[in-house]
């Protein structure tokens, strides 16, 4: 296995790729806000949404039904053109829902039993992509990778990291998810989860042409950890962003350190190059095809006995379809793009241009796994209408109609539903993020009476429309807050 050393960063930055990226780059559209609630002029005010203040209580509900910042210190921060969707400082408001889907606890941030602020300097974060590390005995755990992360919102830079990693050995899923450890920064930092995956074009978050680097899917093969991640060039219109490329990072030491194998980089030329431009020293990057744009985000399904790892690929943003690849489950083939096969709808072929959608658009931030209770594969994802699942007998489908677990009208701003790999029986455990609280919520849904035939293409209604689901209020660190007029 050949991994990229940091010397390649300088070579690539000086090569045609960086030149080309600058051609298509502009200040991200509407790029205001930030993981600590910043807006474009550095003030903490959100206009009609109310002021975040400097040390407000998270027990007060605004007119939109979301909660204010909590006692995290100043939410003004200093980041400019930061993350466009964050509208408030991190808070610990746990939604209280009726129906089959429940929020159990906050995994991160204020009010979390994991004390992520005190132990890891994580006051706000999102995603929480999970996979089994493939070990046995006492070494077995669940890896959990988060996206853009902040710590102290009252200091310069807000301790922004593009990603951090947690580990959990907790196999009692019904009473919450305890975090055991996280790769920490060396002294003099104290209790500070470090950024584990670095970009290839920039030294840290907030810098162009690589604004941030976000994990999208993880899998273990032969005890080695692999994570597909995307390099974000710009935040565009709401729900859309543009990537530079995606890469596959490799860890041989339990997730403490990661390197990206150069051969796995899928350069995205959309909006950048009209014709292929050679890049000195990186000729073994996969073909510069427009089809790379379809594989900027990934979801993995580990080998279940047929010898293959399956990879679902989607474009950047939240409006694309999902395609499917497979590769033999060994540490040699998984980093060799020539060994991948793509599903055409009828056959597996080696030509990436022949891959056709297996889950129709829009699908984003996808999580896929085999469910032993349903005896089907389950795909979890979000679209503009909410958090949904589909079911299939095989990874290549056909995939059933959708079922909404939580509607976006019930819980606005939800995204990033990722399933716990140790879920068994009728309860499906997963995590979810919302923009306003900017922290990860641990959830459970009851799968009884939810089984669907893969040939059943009828989309089921939002449970709020049938009266099953309602947002009753929020459990906060300060107490329960009831919603006002259903908001």
MARKOLGU-651297 format. One record per residue (C-alpha): x negated, y negated, z negated. Coordinates in pm, 1 decimal. Layout:
REM MARKOLGU-651297
node u:X | v:Y | w:Z
...
REM end
This chain:
REM MARKOLGU-651297
node u:0.0 | v:0.0 | w:0.0
node u:-141.8 | v:-337.4 | w:101.9
node u:-31.3 | v:-646.8 | w:-82.8
node u:-90.9 | v:-1011.7 | w:-5.6
node u:-348.6 | v:-1200.2 | w:-206.9
node u:-297.2 | v:-1564.3 | w:-292.8
node u:-552.9 | v:-1666.5 | w:-30.9
node u:-292.3 | v:-1597.8 | w:236.9
node u:-77.9 | v:-1881.3 | w:102.2
node u:-327.2 | v:-2143.0 | w:212.2
node u:-379.8 | v:-1976.7 | w:547.5
node u:-9.1 | v:-1957.7 | w:617.0
node u:55.4 | v:-2310.2 | w:496.2
node u:-205.9 | v:-2439.7 | w:736.6
node u:-75.1 | v:-2235.0 | w:1024.8
node u:201.7 | v:-2283.3 | w:1273.9
node u:475.0 | v:-2168.3 | w:1035.5
node u:440.8 | v:-2468.2 | w:807.1
node u:420.0 | v:-2702.3 | w:1104.4
node u:733.7 | v:-2550.8 | w:1249.1
node u:921.0 | v:-2564.3 | w:921.0
node u:859.9 | v:-2934.6 | w:889.2
node u:1026.8 | v:-2993.3 | w:1224.7
node u:1362.3 | v:-2864.0 | w:1107.1
node u:1343.3 | v:-3002.0 | w:754.2
node u:1533.9 | v:-3293.7 | w:609.3
node u:1648.4 | v:-3403.6 | w:268.4
node u:1905.3 | v:-3139.5 | w:169.0
node u:2257.5 | v:-3258.5 | w:235.6
node u:2435.1 | v:-3353.9 | w:-81.9
node u:2142.1 | v:-3230.6 | w:-286.3
node u:2232.0 | v:-3377.7 | w:-620.9
node u:2266.9 | v:-3213.1 | w:-955.7
node u:2029.7 | v:-2972.5 | w:-1118.6
node u:2014.7 | v:-2685.6 | w:-1361.7
node u:2030.9 | v:-2931.8 | w:-1653.0
node u:2312.2 | v:-3138.7 | w:-1503.9
node u:2106.9 | v:-3402.6 | w:-1322.7
node u:2245.0 | v:-3612.4 | w:-1046.1
node u:2059.6 | v:-3797.1 | w:-776.3
node u:1984.7 | v:-4110.6 | w:-978.9
node u:1864.2 | v:-3934.9 | w:-1290.5
node u:2157.3 | v:-4027.4 | w:-1511.1
node u:2366.1 | v:-3776.2 | w:-1700.9
node u:2698.5 | v:-3910.2 | w:-1581.7
node u:2926.5 | v:-3709.3 | w:-1360.2
node u:3173.2 | v:-3984.8 | w:-1287.6
node u:3533.7 | v:-3869.1 | w:-1311.0
node u:3424.3 | v:-3534.4 | w:-1445.7
node u:3304.1 | v:-3705.9 | w:-1761.6
node u:2967.1 | v:-3779.7 | w:-1911.6
node u:2741.7 | v:-3501.6 | w:-2026.4
node u:2596.2 | v:-3721.3 | w:-2296.7
node u:2273.9 | v:-3632.8 | w:-2473.5
node u:2373.6 | v:-3391.3 | w:-2746.4
node u:2743.5 | v:-3329.4 | w:-2705.1
node u:2939.6 | v:-3038.3 | w:-2841.5
node u:3030.3 | v:-2754.0 | w:-2609.4
node u:3360.6 | v:-2725.4 | w:-2790.9
node u:3531.0 | v:-3002.4 | w:-2596.1
node u:3714.5 | v:-2936.0 | w:-2273.6
node u:3713.2 | v:-3182.8 | w:-1986.3
node u:4002.4 | v:-3256.7 | w:-1755.7
node u:3886.6 | v:-2984.1 | w:-1518.8
node u:3902.6 | v:-2719.6 | w:-1789.4
node u:3527.2 | v:-2663.0 | w:-1796.0
node u:3323.4 | v:-2746.1 | w:-2103.1
node u:3059.9 | v:-3004.9 | w:-2168.0
node u:2694.6 | v:-2948.3 | w:-2223.9
node u:2654.1 | v:-2812.3 | w:-2574.1
node u:2372.7 | v:-2902.4 | w:-2811.0
node u:2078.6 | v:-2860.3 | w:-2575.2
node u:1943.4 | v:-3211.9 | w:-2599.2
node u:1935.2 | v:-3454.9 | w:-2311.2
node u:2098.1 | v:-3345.5 | w:-1988.2
node u:1957.4 | v:-3633.4 | w:-1789.6
node u:1635.1 | v:-3459.4 | w:-1689.6
node u:1408.6 | v:-3581.9 | w:-1415.3
node u:1457.9 | v:-3354.2 | w:-1116.1
node u:1556.0 | v:-3524.9 | w:-792.8
node u:1733.8 | v:-3345.7 | w:-508.9
node u:1766.1 | v:-3043.2 | w:-729.6
node u:2030.1 | v:-2770.7 | w:-723.7
node u:2342.4 | v:-2911.6 | w:-560.0
node u:2606.4 | v:-2694.4 | w:-725.1
node u:2524.6 | v:-2748.1 | w:-1091.9
node u:2765.5 | v:-2999.1 | w:-1243.6
node u:2685.1 | v:-2976.5 | w:-1613.5
node u:2419.0 | v:-2878.8 | w:-1862.2
node u:2406.6 | v:-2508.4 | w:-1957.7
node u:2681.5 | v:-2408.4 | w:-2198.4
node u:2808.1 | v:-2098.3 | w:-2375.0
node u:3177.7 | v:-2109.1 | w:-2289.4
node u:3296.3 | v:-1748.5 | w:-2265.4
node u:3620.2 | v:-1728.7 | w:-2062.9
node u:3910.6 | v:-1542.2 | w:-2224.2
node u:4109.6 | v:-1356.6 | w:-1955.6
node u:4422.2 | v:-1145.7 | w:-1954.4
node u:4438.2 | v:-833.6 | w:-1737.0
node u:4197.2 | v:-553.6 | w:-1651.3
node u:3884.2 | v:-771.4 | w:-1627.2
node u:3729.6 | v:-918.6 | w:-1944.4
node u:3432.6 | v:-1137.4 | w:-2032.3
node u:3248.0 | v:-966.3 | w:-2318.1
node u:2965.0 | v:-1204.9 | w:-2405.9
node u:2708.2 | v:-1447.7 | w:-2270.7
node u:2388.9 | v:-1272.8 | w:-2162.5
node u:2194.7 | v:-1599.9 | w:-2164.2
node u:2218.2 | v:-1950.6 | w:-2301.1
node u:2407.0 | v:-2101.9 | w:-2596.8
node u:2605.8 | v:-1849.6 | w:-2795.4
node u:2428.8 | v:-1547.8 | w:-2647.4
node u:2347.3 | v:-1270.2 | w:-2898.2
node u:2021.9 | v:-1228.6 | w:-2705.3
node u:1901.6 | v:-1570.1 | w:-2827.6
node u:1751.4 | v:-1639.6 | w:-2487.5
node u:1677.6 | v:-2000.5 | w:-2581.6
node u:1476.3 | v:-1916.1 | w:-2891.9
node u:1304.6 | v:-1601.7 | w:-2762.3
node u:1247.3 | v:-1684.2 | w:-2396.3
node u:1306.8 | v:-2060.5 | w:-2347.7
node u:1599.9 | v:-1979.2 | w:-2118.6
node u:1887.7 | v:-2219.4 | w:-2182.1
node u:2034.6 | v:-2196.6 | w:-1833.1
node u:2001.6 | v:-1948.9 | w:-1548.5
node u:2204.2 | v:-1748.5 | w:-1295.9
node u:2240.1 | v:-1418.4 | w:-1105.0
node u:2097.0 | v:-1133.6 | w:-1315.6
node u:2029.7 | v:-872.7 | w:-1045.0
node u:2000.6 | v:-530.0 | w:-1210.6
node u:1844.2 | v:-197.4 | w:-1122.9
node u:1718.2 | v:114.8 | w:-1303.3
node u:1337.9 | v:115.4 | w:-1325.8
node u:1322.2 | v:484.7 | w:-1233.5
node u:1131.9 | v:592.3 | w:-1545.4
node u:1230.1 | v:856.2 | w:-1800.0
node u:1239.8 | v:875.3 | w:-2177.5
node u:1136.0 | v:571.9 | w:-2377.4
node u:1002.0 | v:398.5 | w:-2065.0
node u:1339.5 | v:390.2 | w:-1892.2
node u:1511.0 | v:53.3 | w:-1880.5
node u:1721.6 | v:-177.2 | w:-1668.1
node u:1534.9 | v:-456.5 | w:-1492.9
node u:1727.6 | v:-783.1 | w:-1469.9
node u:1610.3 | v:-1069.4 | w:-1246.8
node u:1753.1 | v:-1419.1 | w:-1268.5
node u:1735.7 | v:-1714.4 | w:-1032.4
node u:1653.8 | v:-2079.1 | w:-1103.0
node u:1597.9 | v:-2108.0 | w:-1477.7
node u:1561.2 | v:-2399.8 | w:-1717.7
node u:1454.9 | v:-2425.5 | w:-2079.2
node u:1440.2 | v:-2753.2 | w:-2269.3
node u:1662.7 | v:-2996.1 | w:-2081.2
node u:1525.9 | v:-3288.6 | w:-2276.0
node u:1170.1 | v:-3283.8 | w:-2142.8
node u:1011.7 | v:-3374.8 | w:-1811.2
node u:1084.8 | v:-3106.9 | w:-1552.6
node u:1327.7 | v:-2914.1 | w:-1777.9
node u:1088.6 | v:-2614.9 | w:-1778.9
node u:1226.5 | v:-2514.6 | w:-1439.8
node u:1121.4 | v:-2173.4 | w:-1308.5
node u:1246.9 | v:-2019.7 | w:-984.0
node u:1304.5 | v:-1680.7 | w:-1144.8
node u:1251.4 | v:-1486.8 | w:-1467.7
node u:1284.5 | v:-1119.0 | w:-1559.6
node u:1445.4 | v:-947.3 | w:-1859.6
node u:1438.6 | v:-578.4 | w:-1956.8
node u:1707.8 | v:-382.5 | w:-2140.8
node u:1711.1 | v:-29.2 | w:-2285.6
node u:2065.6 | v:-74.9 | w:-2420.4
node u:2273.1 | v:221.2 | w:-2301.1
node u:2577.0 | v:139.2 | w:-2515.5
node u:2740.6 | v:-82.0 | w:-2257.3
node u:3074.6 | v:-136.3 | w:-2426.1
node u:2949.1 | v:-363.5 | w:-2704.0
node u:2734.5 | v:-600.3 | w:-2500.0
node u:2394.0 | v:-597.2 | w:-2334.5
node u:2089.0 | v:-639.9 | w:-2556.0
node u:1767.0 | v:-769.2 | w:-2402.2
node u:1444.4 | v:-610.9 | w:-2528.2
node u:1166.6 | v:-801.1 | w:-2356.4
node u:1057.8 | v:-1036.0 | w:-2081.5
node u:722.9 | v:-1106.4 | w:-1912.6
node u:595.1 | v:-1409.0 | w:-2105.0
node u:356.9 | v:-1686.4 | w:-2014.3
node u:14.2 | v:-1657.4 | w:-2177.8
node u:-82.0 | v:-1878.8 | w:-2473.6
node u:-57.3 | v:-2164.4 | w:-2553.2
node u:301.5 | v:-2114.6 | w:-2430.1
node u:520.9 | v:-1956.9 | w:-2696.2
node u:835.4 | v:-1752.9 | w:-2636.0
node u:843.5 | v:-1864.3 | w:-2273.4
node u:955.6 | v:-1630.2 | w:-1992.7
node u:728.0 | v:-1692.9 | w:-1698.1
node u:817.6 | v:-1709.9 | w:-1332.1
node u:732.4 | v:-1363.4 | w:-1202.8
node u:774.0 | v:-1396.1 | w:-823.8
node u:582.2 | v:-1673.1 | w:-651.0
node u:647.7 | v:-1817.4 | w:-308.7
node u:401.1 | v:-1809.2 | w:-22.0
node u:434.9 | v:-2171.3 | w:88.3
node u:460.6 | v:-2378.6 | w:-231.7
node u:309.9 | v:-2364.2 | w:-579.5
node u:632.5 | v:-2413.2 | w:-771.2
node u:1000.9 | v:-2500.8 | w:-757.3
node u:1120.0 | v:-2829.5 | w:-614.2
node u:846.4 | v:-2861.9 | w:-353.3
node u:890.3 | v:-2860.3 | w:21.2
node u:888.6 | v:-2665.6 | w:245.4
node u:973.7 | v:-2399.9 | w:-13.3
node u:1221.4 | v:-2550.4 | w:-255.5
node u:1266.1 | v:-2234.6 | w:-461.8
node u:1230.3 | v:-1854.9 | w:-438.3
node u:1532.6 | v:-1646.7 | w:-540.9
node u:1556.1 | v:-1267.9 | w:-599.2
node u:1841.6 | v:-1100.1 | w:-415.4
node u:1806.0 | v:-724.0 | w:-473.4
node u:1588.6 | v:-472.1 | w:-658.2
node u:1514.8 | v:-99.9 | w:-647.3
node u:1266.4 | v:148.8 | w:-792.6
node u:1091.3 | v:404.9 | w:-571.5
node u:847.7 | v:652.2 | w:-723.2
node u:830.5 | v:445.9 | w:-1040.8
node u:722.6 | v:136.6 | w:-846.0
node u:947.8 | v:-171.0 | w:-856.8
node u:1054.2 | v:-354.7 | w:-539.8
node u:1245.1 | v:-682.2 | w:-513.7
node u:1370.3 | v:-851.2 | w:-199.3
node u:1364.7 | v:-1229.2 | w:-242.5
node u:1437.6 | v:-1533.5 | w:-28.1
node u:1241.9 | v:-1854.5 | w:22.9
node u:1486.2 | v:-2148.2 | w:28.6
node u:1391.1 | v:-2431.7 | w:262.1
node u:1693.1 | v:-2655.0 | w:198.9
node u:2030.7 | v:-2672.4 | w:31.0
node u:2284.2 | v:-2769.7 | w:293.6
node u:2662.0 | v:-2809.1 | w:276.0
node u:2828.2 | v:-2650.4 | w:-30.1
node u:2787.4 | v:-2274.0 | w:-20.4
node u:2523.6 | v:-2287.4 | w:251.6
node u:2145.1 | v:-2299.4 | w:248.1
node u:1859.5 | v:-2235.3 | w:488.3
node u:1572.5 | v:-1996.3 | w:423.1
node u:1214.7 | v:-1989.5 | w:547.2
node u:1189.8 | v:-1612.0 | w:520.9
node u:1257.6 | v:-1319.5 | w:289.2
node u:991.8 | v:-1092.7 | w:145.3
node u:957.8 | v:-771.2 | w:-54.9
node u:765.6 | v:-812.6 | w:-380.9
node u:600.8 | v:-512.7 | w:-546.7
node u:521.7 | v:-449.2 | w:-913.5
node u:301.6 | v:-166.4 | w:-1038.3
node u:300.2 | v:-276.1 | w:-1403.6
node u:660.1 | v:-260.0 | w:-1527.4
node u:755.8 | v:-591.8 | w:-1374.1
node u:489.9 | v:-803.5 | w:-1544.4
node u:322.1 | v:-907.9 | w:-1219.8
node u:442.2 | v:-904.7 | w:-858.4
node u:281.7 | v:-936.5 | w:-516.7
node u:459.2 | v:-966.3 | w:-181.7
node u:355.7 | v:-723.5 | w:90.1
node u:294.9 | v:-930.0 | w:403.3
node u:436.1 | v:-666.2 | w:634.9
node u:778.4 | v:-699.2 | w:475.6
node u:818.0 | v:-1073.7 | w:543.8
node u:1118.6 | v:-1150.8 | w:764.7
node u:1058.5 | v:-1500.0 | w:898.8
node u:1378.3 | v:-1691.8 | w:968.2
node u:1335.0 | v:-1918.2 | w:1270.4
node u:1691.2 | v:-2049.6 | w:1274.7
node u:1677.2 | v:-2424.6 | w:1319.2
node u:1298.9 | v:-2423.2 | w:1333.6
node u:1148.1 | v:-2267.0 | w:1647.3
node u:1288.0 | v:-2249.1 | w:1998.0
node u:1015.8 | v:-2008.4 | w:2108.0
node u:793.8 | v:-1770.9 | w:1911.9
node u:479.0 | v:-1932.1 | w:1772.4
node u:187.9 | v:-1704.9 | w:1677.0
node u:58.5 | v:-1741.2 | w:1322.8
node u:-314.3 | v:-1670.6 | w:1286.4
node u:-388.9 | v:-1389.7 | w:1043.8
node u:-31.3 | v:-1270.0 | w:1010.6
node u:23.8 | v:-1088.4 | w:1337.3
node u:165.6 | v:-786.5 | w:1154.5
node u:474.1 | v:-975.5 | w:1041.1
node u:782.9 | v:-811.2 | w:1196.0
node u:892.5 | v:-943.3 | w:1534.6
node u:1002.6 | v:-1306.8 | w:1525.4
node u:1356.2 | v:-1226.2 | w:1627.7
node u:1671.6 | v:-1420.7 | w:1557.9
node u:1792.2 | v:-1098.8 | w:1397.7
node u:1566.9 | v:-1167.5 | w:1099.5
node u:1823.8 | v:-1430.4 | w:1003.5
node u:2069.3 | v:-1148.7 | w:926.1
node u:1834.7 | v:-1001.6 | w:662.4
node u:1752.2 | v:-1290.2 | w:428.4
node u:1939.1 | v:-1146.7 | w:126.6
node u:1955.4 | v:-779.7 | w:29.1
node u:2130.0 | v:-523.0 | w:-186.9
node u:1968.5 | v:-183.4 | w:-241.3
node u:2115.7 | v:159.1 | w:-309.9
node u:1854.5 | v:403.6 | w:-447.8
node u:1808.9 | v:756.7 | w:-321.1
node u:2098.6 | v:976.0 | w:-431.4
node u:1961.0 | v:1300.1 | w:-290.8
node u:1949.9 | v:1249.8 | w:85.4
node u:1595.9 | v:1109.2 | w:69.3
node u:1681.8 | v:750.7 | w:169.5
node u:1697.7 | v:406.6 | w:13.3
node u:1974.8 | v:199.2 | w:171.9
node u:1939.9 | v:-175.8 | w:218.6
node u:2233.9 | v:-404.3 | w:292.4
node u:2131.8 | v:-733.9 | w:450.9
node u:2314.1 | v:-1065.0 | w:473.8
node u:2216.1 | v:-1409.0 | w:606.2
node u:2136.9 | v:-1699.9 | w:377.7
node u:2442.0 | v:-1884.4 | w:253.4
node u:2787.4 | v:-1745.4 | w:180.4
node u:2950.1 | v:-1703.4 | w:520.6
node u:2777.0 | v:-1405.9 | w:684.6
node u:2849.1 | v:-1035.5 | w:726.5
node u:2659.1 | v:-740.0 | w:577.1
node u:2449.8 | v:-502.5 | w:788.0
node u:2284.3 | v:-178.2 | w:682.2
node u:1937.8 | v:-25.5 | w:705.6
node u:1780.3 | v:282.7 | w:554.6
node u:1425.4 | v:396.8 | w:488.6
node u:1275.2 | v:712.6 | w:343.3
node u:1243.9 | v:680.2 | w:-34.1
node u:867.0 | v:672.5 | w:-72.3
node u:616.0 | v:399.3 | w:-150.5
node u:457.5 | v:416.7 | w:195.2
node u:764.2 | v:375.1 | w:414.0
node u:952.3 | v:115.4 | w:209.7
node u:687.6 | v:-149.2 | w:286.7
node u:659.0 | v:-53.1 | w:656.0
node u:925.8 | v:-224.5 | w:870.6
node u:855.6 | v:17.9 | w:1155.0
node u:998.8 | v:299.0 | w:941.4
node u:1340.5 | v:137.6 | w:889.2
node u:1652.0 | v:253.5 | w:1074.1
node u:1961.3 | v:39.2 | w:1134.7
node u:2325.6 | v:138.7 | w:1157.6
node u:2486.7 | v:56.0 | w:1493.6
node u:2837.8 | v:161.8 | w:1398.2
node u:2784.8 | v:509.9 | w:1541.0
node u:2416.7 | v:600.2 | w:1491.3
node u:2090.1 | v:517.1 | w:1316.5
node u:1829.5 | v:349.4 | w:1540.9
node u:1491.5 | v:182.6 | w:1492.3
node u:1590.0 | v:-137.3 | w:1676.9
node u:1691.8 | v:-415.7 | w:1433.6
node u:1877.0 | v:-596.8 | w:1711.7
node u:2127.9 | v:-310.2 | w:1729.4
node u:2245.5 | v:-344.4 | w:1367.4
node u:2616.2 | v:-424.1 | w:1346.3
node u:2817.3 | v:-545.9 | w:1044.6
node u:2946.8 | v:-281.0 | w:804.7
node u:3122.4 | v:-530.7 | w:574.7
node u:3287.9 | v:-818.3 | w:752.1
node u:3219.5 | v:-1183.5 | w:677.5
node u:3225.3 | v:-1364.6 | w:448.4
node u:3020.4 | v:-1164.6 | w:199.9
node u:2735.9 | v:-1296.5 | w:-13.7
node u:2522.4 | v:-1210.9 | w:-315.4
node u:2608.2 | v:-848.2 | w:-262.2
node u:2572.2 | v:-562.4 | w:-512.2
node u:2632.4 | v:-200.8 | w:-403.3
node u:2620.5 | v:123.2 | w:-601.2
node u:2770.3 | v:471.0 | w:-626.9
node u:3051.5 | v:490.6 | w:-881.5
node u:3095.4 | v:828.1 | w:-1047.0
node u:3450.7 | v:755.4 | w:-1164.1
node u:3588.2 | v:650.9 | w:-825.2
node u:3358.2 | v:895.4 | w:-644.1
node u:3291.1 | v:619.7 | w:-394.7
node u:3039.9 | v:350.5 | w:-319.4
node u:3147.5 | v:13.2 | w:-454.1
node u:3041.3 | v:-317.4 | w:-298.8
node u:3079.4 | v:-624.0 | w:-520.5
node u:3048.0 | v:-975.6 | w:-382.2
node u:3195.0 | v:-1323.9 | w:-396.5
node u:3364.2 | v:-1532.8 | w:-133.9
node u:3561.9 | v:-1855.8 | w:-151.2
node u:3861.5 | v:-1669.9 | w:-298.3
node u:3676.7 | v:-1505.7 | w:-587.4
node u:3493.3 | v:-1193.7 | w:-702.1
node u:3586.8 | v:-888.4 | w:-494.3
node u:3507.1 | v:-522.1 | w:-449.4
node u:3543.8 | v:-277.8 | w:-160.7
node u:3511.1 | v:101.9 | w:-160.8
node u:3361.6 | v:354.5 | w:81.8
node u:3271.1 | v:721.4 | w:99.6
node u:2936.8 | v:643.8 | w:266.2
node u:2712.2 | v:335.3 | w:271.4
node u:2782.6 | v:289.4 | w:641.7
node u:3157.5 | v:287.5 | w:575.7
node u:3423.3 | v:247.6 | w:673.9
node u:3477.0 | v:8.1 | w:384.3
node u:3822.8 | v:-34.8 | w:236.4
node u:4021.0 | v:-352.8 | w:206.1
node u:3921.7 | v:-588.8 | w:-71.6
node u:4041.4 | v:-601.4 | w:-430.6
node u:4001.2 | v:-924.5 | w:-627.0
node u:3866.8 | v:-881.8 | w:-979.6
node u:3870.7 | v:-1252.9 | w:-1066.2
node u:4017.0 | v:-1523.7 | w:-846.9
node u:3830.0 | v:-1849.4 | w:-798.1
node u:4144.6 | v:-2039.2 | w:-895.4
node u:4138.2 | v:-1862.3 | w:-1233.4
node u:3765.7 | v:-1911.4 | w:-1292.5
node u:3637.6 | v:-2188.1 | w:-1063.1
node u:3279.9 | v:-2188.0 | w:-941.6
node u:3214.5 | v:-1816.3 | w:-993.2
node u:2938.4 | v:-1641.3 | w:-799.7
node u:2675.6 | v:-1369.3 | w:-823.9
node u:2858.5 | v:-1053.9 | w:-940.1
node u:2597.3 | v:-780.3 | w:-998.4
node u:2684.7 | v:-434.4 | w:-1131.6
node u:2508.9 | v:-261.1 | w:-1419.2
node u:2335.0 | v:51.6 | w:-1281.2
node u:2426.0 | v:257.8 | w:-1589.7
node u:2803.0 | v:208.5 | w:-1561.6
node u:2990.6 | v:538.3 | w:-1587.5
node u:3351.3 | v:635.6 | w:-1640.9
node u:3653.6 | v:410.1 | w:-1592.1
node u:3479.0 | v:92.0 | w:-1710.5
node u:3267.3 | v:-99.3 | w:-1461.9
node u:3018.6 | v:-339.0 | w:-1623.8
node u:2868.3 | v:-630.6 | w:-1435.3
node u:2743.1 | v:-985.9 | w:-1474.5
node u:2876.3 | v:-1308.3 | w:-1327.4
node u:2770.4 | v:-1674.5 | w:-1317.1
node u:2972.5 | v:-1993.6 | w:-1291.3
node u:2841.5 | v:-2327.3 | w:-1175.4
node u:2966.8 | v:-2533.5 | w:-1465.3
node u:2824.7 | v:-2326.4 | w:-1752.7
node u:2514.5 | v:-2222.3 | w:-1552.3
node u:2461.8 | v:-1908.0 | w:-1754.6
node u:2520.6 | v:-1538.0 | w:-1699.7
node u:2832.8 | v:-1369.0 | w:-1839.3
node u:2856.6 | v:-997.1 | w:-1921.0
node u:3185.7 | v:-856.8 | w:-1788.6
node u:3390.9 | v:-537.2 | w:-1777.2
node u:3673.9 | v:-425.8 | w:-1550.5
node u:3901.5 | v:-123.4 | w:-1590.8
node u:3885.6 | v:94.0 | w:-1277.9
node u:4189.7 | v:304.2 | w:-1359.7
node u:4454.2 | v:278.0 | w:-1087.2
node u:4213.1 | v:85.0 | w:-869.5
node u:4094.6 | v:367.8 | w:-642.5
node u:4140.5 | v:306.2 | w:-269.4
node u:4094.5 | v:523.1 | w:34.2
node u:3819.6 | v:397.4 | w:261.0
node u:4074.2 | v:395.5 | w:542.1
node u:4307.2 | v:167.9 | w:344.1
node u:4230.8 | v:-168.3 | w:501.2
node u:4495.0 | v:-367.9 | w:315.7
node u:4351.3 | v:-649.8 | w:104.2
node u:4512.0 | v:-652.3 | w:-239.5
node u:4645.3 | v:-978.3 | w:-388.1
node u:4467.6 | v:-1194.3 | w:-644.6
node u:4571.7 | v:-1059.9 | w:-988.3
node u:4661.3 | v:-1416.5 | w:-1087.4
node u:4926.0 | v:-1417.1 | w:-814.3
node u:5087.3 | v:-1103.7 | w:-959.5
node u:5081.2 | v:-1243.0 | w:-1312.6
node u:4824.3 | v:-991.6 | w:-1437.3
node u:4538.7 | v:-1237.9 | w:-1483.7
node u:4533.9 | v:-1571.5 | w:-1661.6
node u:4264.0 | v:-1786.0 | w:-1816.6
node u:4376.8 | v:-1842.1 | w:-2175.3
node u:4081.0 | v:-2048.3 | w:-2287.6
node u:3716.4 | v:-2028.5 | w:-2387.2
node u:3528.0 | v:-1880.6 | w:-2680.2
node u:3248.7 | v:-2126.6 | w:-2752.5
node u:2974.5 | v:-2129.7 | w:-3015.6
node u:3196.6 | v:-2378.1 | w:-3202.6
node u:3522.6 | v:-2181.4 | w:-3172.6
node u:3810.5 | v:-2107.4 | w:-2934.9
node u:3924.9 | v:-2376.4 | w:-2693.1
node u:4265.5 | v:-2326.9 | w:-2533.4
node u:4315.8 | v:-2434.0 | w:-2175.3
node u:4542.3 | v:-2726.9 | w:-2108.2
node u:4822.6 | v:-2677.7 | w:-1852.1
node u:4652.0 | v:-2364.1 | w:-1722.9
node u:4327.9 | v:-2550.0 | w:-1650.3
REM end
